Amino acid sequence: DPDSKHAQPGQQLGSGDVGYTIPAEFDTTLFHKKGALAAARQGDQVNPLKASSGCQFYIVQGKKWTDQDLDMISMQNGIYFSPAKREIYKTIGGTPFLDMNYTVFGEVESGLDVVDKIASVPKAPGDRPIGDVHMYMELVK
């Protein structure tokens, strides 16, 4: 959210916008495993092409899944989980129900424990951390 950089304590965030979206890009090699970086978007009712936000993203934490869970998600969403993906979802975790619905554009390459640390900070209503969480990122090609 572009409004988060100078937000006041308690200010509701998540609606900031830059005035454009990015076309959806679904790649079966990029999926919602723990540590994936993905683009937020508006819901299917107003965004049937699943275009991504031009400025909002999320880092996947999720949970570990069983084969039975993955079979159910596969049937409900019409997607296939390869044996390799299944192993990752069962051992590392993630949010497989978002696959092929939200664009994944990267991943945390090191320091995956930081994802859990960020997720565990105390939060106010609306899921905003009570204290600011500063992120410093480096784009690697």
Order of alpha helices (4+ residues) and beta strands (2+ residues): beta-beta-beta-beta-alpha-alpha-beta-alpha
